[in-house]
Amino acid sequence: MMAIDDSTVRDPDVLRAAMVRALRDQDGIRSEPVAAAFATVPRHLFAPDAPVEVVYDLHRTVPVKQDENGLELSVMSAAHLQAVMLEQAGVEPGMRALEIGSGGVNAAYLAELVGKQGEVITVDIDRDVIDRARRCLDDAGYPQVRTVLADGEGGVPDSAPYDLIIVTAAAWDIPPSWIDGLTPTGRLVVPLTVCGTTRSIAFDRDGEGLVSRSYSLARFVPMQGEGAAKERKVMLRGGVAVQSDDARVTLDAQALNSALDTPRLDRWSGEAYDQPDELELYLTLNLSSPARLHAANDVVERGLVEASALFGVPALVSEDSFAYRTRRENAATGGFESGVVAHGPDAQALADEYVTLLRRWARDHRRRGAATLRYLPNPAPAPLPRNPVLRRHGTVTATWH
């Protein structure tokens, strides 16, 4: 929660000004145009039923719609994440911008940034969500923003090309409509998910494909409709699950569960454990058979699985074995040392591969922004680059500097 002088203050104008100051302090806002947009848009009008102090909190989301099981289908994203993505977007006056996934307030920020000579269109697959966005935009004084009910997978071709397409739902793939819908110098900002790891990536056009200019941590509800994730998840036992969106990865629940009953193999890298978000991205995109291991708190408390799996941890799996990252205190490495826990008949081989990657990252890539990601539309290039991420519409590759 942001710090303000009087915790009883509920005046939206006071809270909005405090939010902007805090966003500057936390590097969410880095430019004057984005600061002006956040200082102007009455954010609370886009979440009229939520406590105003929650709406203006930097890191809290506001639920918009849930399914019958309480799963969030749409939320108003946290202010910090919205600011980071708008800074990535590099919005300029006069641009034509398309937002895929509508909540209303982000479209209002875009409207402030493109100005009177620009154009903003926001699209959502859910009628309840898009109708709500329309009402909120009108109430907040943004009737010029066009709202469209459609599956974002197809974009909005009747107003293309766009200088900017910004996606506000976690995307498993990049459909042709998004690339084709950009101008030759257009930018796509999209929370791209690979094996449970999501980063907001700012892509620019690069020939027929895309090349990243920046990336940042992100968390969004998943895309619905044609763009929904092609992901598999298996339960090993109560409170332990493994998931992967790579069709080449074998997930044998019975065999992996049996592996969990074998003695654990611990291997230590001798390298510092830091910048875990960068390390996670590196591991996810370089493990030869990547998955993600999840464990519930009670499983961790019993010592069956390490705490690194509480929120999901990159795992390396074979048909009957798996390995995942952990850490331990080690003053010699500056506080913590990275390591690997492995189970199953192939534990030694999997641990060797995993530890090799931990050491390579620490030696060659241990800094922020070391990756360049590319999206190559189908047909896939031949030969394929090393460790490609294959998708329905194209291939994701990464190089590390």
BELMOMO-V276328 format. One line per field, one symbol per residue. psi: psi as a letter, one per 40 degrees, with the letter a starting at -180 (. if undefined). A space follows every 50 residues. Layout:
psi->???
This chain:
psi->hihidheehehddddddddddddddeedheidddddddedhgddeegdei hddddeidehihhdhiaeeehhdhihiidddddddddddfhiieihhhhh hhedddddddddddadeahhhhiiehdddddddddddddeffeehhhhhi hedeagdeeiiidhhhhfihhdihidddddeiideihhhhghhhfehhhh hhiihgbeaihidiiiiihiiiiiadeiigiihihdihehihiieheehh ghddddddddeihihhhideiihifdddddddddeeidgiahhiiidddd deediiededehihihiadeiiiiiaiihhddeedihiaihiiidedddd ddddddddddddddegiifeihiihhiiiiihiiihfihhideahhihih .
